[in-house]
Amino acid sequence: MKRRFRYLIGGVPLVFVIGLLVALWAGLSHQPSIIPSPLIGRSAPPLTLPRLAHPGRQVTRAVFEHHVTLLNVWASWCVSCEYEHPTLLWLKRHGVRIIGLDYKDHRAPALAYLKKHGNPYVEVAYDRKGLATINWGVYGTPETFVLGPRGHIRYKYVGPIPLSVARRTILPLVQRLRLDETRS
Amino acid sequence: MIAEIGLYALILAFLMAAGQTFFGLAGAGTRRLRWMAVTRPAAFGQLFFMALSYGCLTDLFVTSNYSVRYVAKYSNALMPFFYRVAGVWGAHEGSMMLWMLVLALWTSLVAVFSRKLPVVFANRVLGVLGAIACGFFLFTLITSNPFVRLLPPALHGGTLNPILEDPLLVIHPPMLYMGYVGLSVAFAFAVAALIGGRMDAAWARWTRPWTLAAWIFLTIGIVLGSFWSYYELGWGGWWFWDPVENASFMPWLIATALIHSLAVSEKRGAFKSWTALLAIAGFSLSLLGTFLVRSGVLISIHAFAMDPKRGMFILVLLGVMSALALAVYIWRAPLLWEDGGGFRFLSRETMILLNNILLVAGAGAVFIGTIYPLFIEVFGLGRLSVGPPYFDHVFIPIMFPLFFLIGIGPYLSWKSGSLRSLFRRLWIPALLWLLASLLLLLLALDSHWPLMTWLGVFFGSWVLLTAFIEPVRRLWLRFRGEPVRLPSGVLGMSLAHFGVGVIILGITVSTTLGVWRDMPLKPGQSYRMAGFRYRFDALRPARGRNWTGVRATFSIFHQGRLFAVVHPEKRHFFPDGGTTTNAAIVGGGLHDLFVSLGNPLGKGKWSLRFRYEPMVIFVWLGGLLMALGGLLALADRRYRIALEVRPFLPIEGADERVDAPEEESL
């Protein structure tokens, strides 16, 4: 009896640690990413940047018109973007139109990055100085916006998009927005 | 080629660690001397190959070999040589390499200095250390291989975060790692002793110097980090209670408790199961710290350079190690309940028990503050951050009773102390303390100090005055011709306790009496604060090897006379454009003056921050005194005697008892 009590007491730390591990695991899989953006519901802020592959030409707000578009902010120096990359390619394969915004990066490594990992973007705006911070409220990479066909921001995701979110939230949202477009 | 050699050596080091684990644990379990004979050479082999692999990575950094991804990302030919060497541990992969190099180093040290320990026990210790190393090797090889090639090679390197380009920061991580990883030795000793089912005075005696050594490194590491953040981050302040700092502070608190409870386990044979638990908790917390820092669970979304896969791996590693250790603990701890003798309330055991309770409670408070935001978020209760006010209100009150006890604990005898002998030893310092306090009250009553200042000064001076009673008493007895020795252990303890007093004074005075103001000024204007006048003389462009920026000139006047001329700077680093604020700090004695450049506000105006920090240097001085005290204690002869015991070699049956040599009075 006494011995059993001792085992019980000895088990307390283990129970505590297991509880902690479960919580940490939950914390790790939990996405702390749904930060309401004041931009949601508004039309896209101004965007005038050179193209990554063709420095002479520009990407403007016009790219968002008539299409449902994802704007994905990324950089070649961003480890989480690499983690997110397969999700973007998956979205591309499912017919989602993605515009990239290469954030505070250099041209050569950015192009090399796309060559190496595959290019999910239809166009990439090259934001050397991080101007998007001011207009778009970007404060890290990756960040992703979903824009409706009239260039309104519908959704924002902060951090690498897990495949589950792409499947459960983003793709259905894109499809719904497209439907709305054809109906109107 | 070098990269491939490095990777190959890393894999070989892993195999060595695996061999060390197997032959250490299985050899000890089956009492096969031949198997056990392999463990030590495997440990040395692990160090050799780990050092080779680390050397390869360093070579890649120094030669700026951009065909390796990690190098291309974090090294730049523009960086000075020194920082290219140190840049190896500037980011995740390399710092894991440093971590494992340090672990291999500790393991080899244990292998060298455990020759006099019972063979079975030494093998178990090395086996446990090997298992820890295996976990980290797997982690590095699978999720963070630093030798991955980059094809095609990058044309130019990336950069280290410019903030990290600082000589102090170069030695800060190695120190901290020596501390973190050093705790694995205490962990391994505890687990090995638990497996063997025998925790005796000898075990505690063997563990003490290792724990002390790890604690010294941890102390120095934390002091350096705090000093660095004070002069480099640019906005003053030397402790922010941020998760990264807490991650090093929690193991430190536990290690401090462990050092004290080990003393009881050694001298009195009591608290053994508690001591084992602390040893397990100390290293588990340093793993937890690694997890918190590397996985990004706690840090805000700004820390995007985190990879969730790595976080998961470290979590599994942490889980497996601490759960296994605690399972062994459940299995064996009930055997340890038969304790060495009881003790009265008024005894040193009680004091150390209280010390442990308070330190663990302090660590618990820090733990809750660090982890609470995560819980809130996981359970969908919103987002929040726990700021310094929480820690100030919860942690600091826990420390006050501890400060009072520091002055008393060392002067009670083991088992049963008496108030009379305590009074006999303490009345002179107590009287001095009362007189000094009264004098201070009279002198400073009209100075409108906040309550905290008074409390801090009273407790701090109490600790300072009582710290050296024992050495002074012994010297006095010796002076009178009595044969009393003054072991360096006693001196070390006194010095470390004195350091605590110095820290208390530094912290309270600098935080409660410090002043800071943000002021927009343009060149030519002046500002007056806390008795000093700051004149903004000029602002000029400046440049260094890999940065451009601005450099301001301030003349500081005190009582009408020129006190100092300082040059705060703002630097923009070119390859990737990070910015650092290099504050100008003068003083270094009783008070620091601090000027830092904020941002241009237009029309020639700049936002500026002025700080007046009285006695802030005491914070780090106290920390260094503690570390020095630890070093002195480490030099104590007793540990060397303990190492020279030639124990009976147990080959069959249960572990034999090893008789400790004659114990000294402390």
Interface residues (C-beta under 8 A of the other chain):
Chain A: R3 R6 Y7 G10 G11 P13 L14 V17 I18 L20 L21 A23 L24 W25 A26 G27 L28 H30 P32 S33 I35 W77 C78 V79 S80 Y83 K104 A108 P109 A112 Y139 G140 T141 P142 V158 G159 P160
Chain B: K73 P152 A154 L155 G158 S273 L277 I280 A281 S284 F291 S295 V297 L298 I301 H302 F304 A305 M306 D307 P308 K309 G311 M312 L315 L318 G319 S322 A323 L326 A327 Y329 I330 A333 P334 W337 I371 L374 F375 E377 V378 R383 D576 G577
